[in-house]
């Protein structure tokens, strides 16, 4: 409590407060009793400011006409939101974001499930740990780096993918994986799924390792096949982990920006434009900050749906394990 006493003594000296041997003063007493609370309050205040102030400014901007080509700031109420709901580009990018999230999450989950099952089957503990570390390293790669790597791989002129397919005799001329509309949209989904699969693997692997081995041994004694054990034992026990993985991946995939911007920048001809890249293009590219803020608020509200579902899922798991 030496630090707490010095804080209290400094305060009392500044305000000429005298304390006797039996009266340590209300300030020192409060700090002594709530030292950790006082110490942690300041970082909490700073963190709250970093979250609350930008959010407040976002809400403020969303109800004002402000931007690069606007003189001053004009209050417009809900005009930006009304404009969003009447904007065909908003609905198109919202649809793209939804399809992108669904496709990416489904593929990532299946890849993660296969990887987790394969790693969990390894009996060599060192080998299992090695693969787990490799999965963690793959997960740690920033999405923008993943996007740039795949942009090089899928390039129509010098990409590895086209070179391999031509050498294998599967195609005779290069495919515009990121320069043609349909292939480009499929490409960003596959790349995003590839980037998110390690996260699904880690979550599902943790779930697999909580399943008691006795259940499998009892099922084998009863003559159950591998498929029956997977269907009746593995899948039911994986439901909590699978629910968490699906919700978190859906939340981040819906508001993704890095992979799309690094791969296609929303092209060709807006074929891969998602809500996040449209917000960026509107606010930064066109200077319409008020309208971009309104679009951002709408995206936050949609994301809150996933957050609410995630919190309810966690609460449900807590009740089931209580």
ChimeraX attribute file (.defattr): number of C-alpha atoms within 10 A of each C-alpha:
attribute: neighborCount
match mode: 1-to-1
recipient: residues
	/A:1	9
	/A:2	7
	/A:3	11
	/A:4	20
	/A:5	16
	/A:6	12
	/A:7	13
	/A:8	19
	/A:9	20
	/A:10	12
	/A:11	14
	/A:12	17
	/A:13	10
	/A:14	8
	/A:15	9
	/A:16	10
	/A:17	11
	/A:18	11
	/A:19	13
	/A:20	7
	/A:21	5
	/A:22	6
	/A:23	10
	/A:24	14
	/A:25	15
	/A:26	12
	/A:27	16
	/A:28	21
	/A:29	15
	/A:30	13
	/A:31	19
	/A:32	17
	/A:33	13
	/A:34	12
	/A:35	16
	/A:36	11
	/A:37	10
	/A:38	14
	/A:39	12
	/A:40	10
	/A:41	12
	/A:42	11
	/A:43	11
	/A:44	11
	/A:45	11
	/A:46	11
	/A:47	11
	/A:48	11
	/A:49	12
	/A:50	11
	/A:51	11
	/A:52	12
	/A:53	11
	/A:54	11
	/A:55	13
	/A:56	11
	/A:57	11
	/A:58	18
	/A:59	16
	/A:60	16
	/A:61	23
	/A:62	26
	/A:63	21
	/A:64	22
	/A:65	21
	/A:66	22
	/A:67	19
	/A:68	13
	/A:69	10
	/A:70	12
	/A:71	9
	/A:72	10
	/A:73	13
	/A:74	13
	/A:75	14
	/A:76	15
	/A:77	13
	/A:78	13
	/A:79	16
	/A:80	21
	/A:81	21
	/A:82	11
	/A:83	14
	/A:84	18
	/A:85	12
	/A:86	11
	/A:87	11
	/A:88	11
	/A:89	16
	/A:90	19
	/A:91	15
	/A:92	17
	/A:93	22
	/A:94	19
	/A:95	15
	/A:96	20
	/A:97	22
	/A:98	18
	/A:99	16
	/A:100	25
	/A:101	22
	/A:102	18
	/A:103	19
	/A:104	26
	/A:105	30
	/A:106	16
	/A:107	18
	/A:108	28
	/A:109	24
	/A:110	15
	/A:111	18
	/A:112	26
	/A:113	23
	/A:114	17
	/A:115	21
	/A:116	24
	/A:117	15
	/A:118	12
	/A:119	20
	/A:120	17
	/A:121	10
	/A:122	13
	/A:123	9
	/A:124	9
	/A:125	9
	/A:126	10
	/A:127	12
	/A:128	16
	/A:129	13
	/A:130	12
	/A:131	14
	/A:132	20
	/A:133	13
	/A:134	13
	/A:135	19
	/A:136	15
	/A:137	11
	/A:138	17
	/A:139	19
	/A:140	12
	/A:141	11
	/A:142	12
	/A:143	20
	/A:144	16
	/A:145	13
	/A:146	19
	/A:147	22
	/A:148	18
	/A:149	14
	/A:150	21
	/A:151	21
	/A:152	15
	/A:153	16
	/A:154	24
	/A:155	20
	/A:156	19
	/A:157	12
	/A:158	12
	/A:159	17
	/A:160	15
	/A:161	17
	/A:162	23
	/A:163	19
	/A:164	12
	/A:165	15
	/A:166	15
	/A:167	10
	/A:168	10
	/A:169	10
	/A:170	10
	/A:171	13
	/A:172	11
	/A:173	12
	/A:174	17
	/A:175	19
	/A:176	16
	/A:177	23
	/A:178	24
	/A:179	19
	/A:180	14
	/A:181	17
	/A:182	14
	/A:183	16
	/A:184	23
	/A:185	24
	/A:186	17
	/A:187	21
	/A:188	26
	/A:189	25
	/A:190	18
	/A:191	22
	/A:192	26
	/A:193	26
	/A:194	20
	/A:195	21
	/A:196	24
	/A:197	27
	/A:198	26
	/A:199	21
	/A:200	29
	/A:201	27
	/A:202	22
	/A:203	19
	/A:204	27
	/A:205	23
	/A:206	15
	/A:207	18
	/A:208	21
	/A:209	12
	/A:210	10
	/A:211	14
	/A:212	11
	/A:213	9
	/A:214	9
	/A:215	12
	/A:216	17
	/A:217	13
	/A:218	11
	/A:219	16
	/A:220	14
	/A:221	8
	/A:222	9
	/A:223	11
	/A:224	15
	/A:225	11
	/A:226	12
	/A:227	10
	/A:228	13
	/A:229	17
	/A:230	14
	/A:231	12
	/A:232	13
	/A:233	16
	/A:234	18
	/A:235	13
	/A:236	11
	/A:237	17
	/A:238	20
	/A:239	13
	/A:240	17
	/A:241	18
	/A:242	18
	/A:243	15
	/A:244	19
	/A:245	22
	/A:246	18
	/A:247	20
	/A:248	17
	/A:249	23
	/A:250	22
	/A:251	19
	/A:252	15
	/A:253	23
	/A:254	25
	/A:255	21
	/A:256	20
	/A:257	22
	/A:258	19
	/A:259	24
	/A:260	27
	/A:261	21
	/A:262	19
	/A:263	26
	/A:264	23
	/A:265	20
	/A:266	23
	/A:267	18
	/A:268	16
	/A:269	10
	/A:270	16
	/A:271	20
	/A:272	30
	/A:273	28
	/A:274	29
	/A:275	28
	/A:276	24
	/A:277	21
	/A:278	23
	/A:279	25
	/A:280	18
	/A:281	17
	/A:282	18
	/A:283	19
	/A:284	14
	/A:285	12
	/A:286	14
	/A:287	17
	/A:288	20
	/A:289	25
	/A:290	28
	/A:291	25
	/A:292	28
	/A:293	25
	/A:294	26
	/A:295	25
	/A:296	21
	/A:297	17
	/A:298	15
	/A:299	17
	/A:300	12
	/A:301	12
	/A:302	14
	/A:303	16
	/A:304	13
	/A:305	12
	/A:306	19
	/A:307	15
	/A:308	12
	/A:309	15
	/A:310	19
	/A:311	13
	/A:312	12
	/A:313	16
	/A:314	15
	/A:315	11
	/A:316	13
	/A:317	13
	/A:318	10
	/A:319	9
	/A:320	8
	/A:321	6
	/A:322	6
